Amino acid sequence: MAFRLLQIFTFLSVAVFVVGHADPSPETYWKRVLPNTPLPKAVEESLHPEWLEDKSTSVDVGHGNVGVHTNKPAGGGTSVNVGHGDVGVHTSKPAGGGTSVNVGHGSVGVQTNKPGHGGTAVHVGDKGGVGVSTGKSGHGTNVHVGKGGVYVGTGPKGKPVHVYVHPGPSPFVYNYAATEAQLHDDPRVAFFFLEKDLSPGTKMNVRFSKTTNGAVFLPRLVADSIPFSSEKIPAILDRFSVEPESQEAEIMKQTIKECEEKGIKGEDKYCATSLESMVDYATSKLGKSVKVISTESDRESGQQKFVVAGAKKIAASEAVVCHKQNYAYAVFYCHRALHTEAYQVALVGQDGTKVKAAAVCHKDTSLWNPKHVAFQVLHVRPGSVPVCHFLPEDHVVWVSSPRL
C-alpha cells in the first residue's frame, strides 16, 4: 500500500506513546525556539493538520483500547478508538460531515463525508488490495503501486498532487553515482544548472513539484521511540505493517541507508526524524537568527520551459540544506553545506506559472563522486565550476539572518 495510507497506521500505532506527556507540538517548539522565523511552506505542509489549529486534544487509554479526542467548534470533534480487534477514527464536521477510520477483521476502511459532495474511502480487504477514492467535485485521488515505483495522484480543488518514487539514489547525496535509469527517468535531474544560468532571461526546462510522499512529522517523543537503523529493519517494517519484499520496504531501506552512510570528506550530515531535531541541528550550525525558505509555486504544472525573471542571493559561504525523504513519516536528510551560496529565484513558466524557487550553488565540488548526476547532465568535471540546483517544493534551506 502507498505511504499515504501508512500515515494513518503511523498515527494510530504511536498514539499510545504520547499519553500523559506534556511536550509541545512540533509547531509550538518551532515558535518557541525561532519566534522571529516564519514557517516555510514545506515545513507547514509536513505538520499534522491538528497542530496548525488551536484545539483541545486528549488521549485516553482504557482496557484494551485507545481513544484520541479533539474538540472543535460547534460540537464537532475527532476520536480515535482502538477496541477488540478494530480501530475507529471519527472526525465530526459542521453540517453532518465527518471522517471515520475503521479497522476490522483483516480490513481497513476510511470514509470522509463532506456536505453536498462525495468523500474519501480507503479500504484494505482480505485479499491485500488497497483502494483510495475521493469524491470531490469530480476530482479524485488514485494510489497505484507498480513494479519499480509508487505513484499517488490527488485532485482536490482541481490541483493534482503527484508523488513519485524515483529510480536510483537521491541526487542530493553527493557521493553516489547516477544510474542510467535515473538519468533518463528522474525529473529531479533537471534541477541542476550552472551559476551563470541565474542571469535574467535564461530558459530552463524544469518541473517543480513535491517529490516525496507527503508524510507528516511525528512529535520528537514518538519519533525517538521508533527504531531508525538498518539493523532494526524487520522491526521497523513490522511497526508500519510493510511487507518485507514490497516496494515500500525497499524505499524505507534506501532512506535509512543514505542516512547511515558517510558523507563526502568534510561534509556534516544528519537525518532529522522530527521537526524538533531538525530545528536543533540547523540552529547548532547557524545559530537561532535564521531564515528558512522553500520553493513555492502558484499552481501545479508539468515539466515546461521556465524563464528566469530574477535571482536574489540570500546567503554566501554557508547553509544547511534539508531534503525530505520518502519514508513512513517525515524524515529530512540535512547537511551543512560550506562554500555554498543560496538564492531565491523568480521564474515564469510557459503557461504563466510563477515559481519562487529556492536554489543553492556549490562552489567546490571536487570531492563529489565523478559520476554524480550533476556532472553527467551538465557535462562538467568535479571542481571545475560551481554547480547549482533548485530544491523541490518539500525541501528547505536554512541560512543565517542578521539579528533584528
MOURTA-V373132 format. One record per pair of residues at least 24 apart in sequence whose C-alpha atoms are under 8 Angstrom apart, sorted by the first residue. I is the first residue (numbers start at 1). GAP is how many residues later the second one is. If there is no record, write none. Layout:
BEGIN
I:GAP, I:GAP
END
This chain:
BEGIN
1:128, 1:129, 1:144, 1:247, 2:141, 2:142, 2:143, 2:148, 2:150, 2:246, 3:210, 3:212, 3:245, 3:324, 3:325, 4:209, 4:210, 4:211, 5:117, 6:234, 6:322, 7:208, 7:209, 7:321, 7:322, 9:231, 9:232, 10:230, 10:318, 10:319, 12:68, 13:226, 13:227, 14:208, 15:44, 15:51, 15:53, 16:43, 16:45, 16:50, 17:204, 17:205, 18:41, 18:203, 18:204, 19:40, 19:41, 19:42, 20:39, 23:198, 25:26, 25:194, 26:25, 26:191, 26:192, 26:193, 26:194, 26:248, 26:249, 26:250, 27:24, 27:25, 29:247, 30:245, 30:246, 30:249, 33:255, 34:254, 34:255, 36:253, 37:252, 37:253, 37:254, 37:255, 38:254, 39:253, 40:252, 40:253, 40:254, 40:356, 41:252, 41:253, 41:255, 42:252, 42:253, 42:351, 42:352, 42:353, 42:354, 43:351, 43:353, 45:169, 45:171, 46:168, 46:169, 46:170, 46:171, 46:284, 47:169, 47:170, 48:168, 48:169, 145:102, 147:100, 148:99, 149:98, 150:97, 152:61, 159:140, 159:141, 160:140, 161:48, 161:49, 161:139, 162:47, 162:48, 162:49, 163:47, 163:48, 163:49, 163:50, 163:51, 164:47, 164:48, 164:49, 165:46, 165:47, 165:86, 165:161, 169:85, 171:201, 171:202, 171:203, 172:151, 173:85, 173:90, 174:89, 174:90, 174:194, 174:195, 174:198, 175:88, 175:89, 175:193, 175:194, 175:197, 176:193, 176:195, 176:196, 177:192, 177:193, 177:194, 177:195, 177:196, 178:193, 178:194, 178:195, 183:190, 183:194, 188:204, 189:184, 189:185, 189:188, 191:198, 191:199, 191:200, 192:182, 192:185, 192:186, 192:195, 192:196, 192:197, 192:198, 193:181, 193:185, 193:194, 193:195, 193:196, 194:184, 194:191, 194:192, 194:193, 194:194, 195:166, 195:191, 195:192, 195:193, 198:110, 198:112, 198:113, 198:147, 199:109, 199:111, 199:112, 200:107, 200:108, 200:109, 200:110, 200:111, 201:106, 201:107, 201:108, 202:105, 202:106, 203:102, 203:103, 203:104, 203:105, 204:101, 204:102, 204:103, 204:104, 205:98, 205:99, 205:100, 205:101, 206:97, 206:98, 206:99, 206:100, 207:94, 207:95, 207:96, 207:97, 208:89, 208:92, 208:93, 208:94, 208:95, 208:184, 208:185, 209:91, 209:92, 209:183, 209:184, 210:182, 210:183, 210:184, 211:181, 211:182, 211:183, 212:112, 212:113, 212:114, 212:182, 213:113, 213:114, 214:116, 215:111, 215:112, 215:113, 215:114, 215:115, 216:113, 216:114, 217:56, 217:57, 217:58, 217:112, 217:113, 217:114, 218:55, 218:56, 218:57, 218:111, 218:112, 219:55, 219:56, 219:57, 220:53, 220:54, 220:55, 220:56, 220:57, 223:50, 223:51, 224:49, 228:28, 229:27, 229:31, 230:26, 230:27, 240:88, 251:75, 251:76, 252:74, 252:75, 252:76, 255:70, 255:71, 255:72, 259:74, 264:103, 264:104, 265:102, 267:68, 267:69, 267:70, 268:67, 268:68, 268:69, 269:64, 269:65, 269:66, 269:67, 270:63, 270:64, 270:65, 271:60, 271:61, 271:62, 271:63, 272:59, 272:60, 272:61, 272:62, 273:57, 273:58, 273:59, 274:56, 274:57, 278:54, 278:56, 282:38, 282:116, 285:35, 285:51, 286:33, 286:34, 286:113, 286:114, 287:113, 289:111, 289:112, 289:113, 289:114, 290:108, 290:109, 290:110, 290:111, 290:112, 291:107, 291:108, 291:109, 291:110, 292:104, 292:105, 292:106, 292:107, 293:65, 293:103, 293:104, 293:105, 294:63, 294:64, 294:97, 294:98, 294:99, 294:100, 294:101, 294:102, 294:103, 295:60, 295:61, 295:62, 295:63, 295:96, 295:97, 295:98, 295:99, 295:100, 295:101, 296:59, 296:60, 296:61, 296:97, 297:56, 297:57, 297:58, 297:59, 297:60, 297:96, 298:55, 298:56, 298:57, 299:54, 299:55, 301:52, 304:45, 304:46, 305:44, 305:45, 306:41, 306:42, 306:43, 306:44, 307:40, 307:41, 307:42, 308:37, 308:38, 308:39, 308:40, 309:36, 309:37, 309:38, 309:39, 310:35, 310:36, 310:37, 311:32, 311:33, 311:34, 311:35, 312:31, 312:32, 312:33, 313:28, 313:29, 313:30, 313:31, 314:27, 314:28, 314:29, 314:30, 314:85, 315:25, 315:26, 315:27, 315:28, 315:84, 315:85, 316:24, 316:25, 316:26, 317:24, 318:81, 319:78, 319:79, 319:80, 319:81, 320:77, 320:78, 320:79, 321:74, 321:75, 321:76, 321:77, 322:73, 322:74, 322:75, 323:71, 323:72, 323:73, 324:70, 324:71, 337:25, 339:24, 339:25, 340:24, 342:55, 342:57, 357:33, 357:34, 358:32, 358:33, 358:38, 358:39, 359:29, 359:30, 359:31, 359:32, 360:28, 360:29, 360:30, 360:31, 361:25, 361:26, 361:27, 361:28, 362:24, 362:25, 362:26, 363:24
END
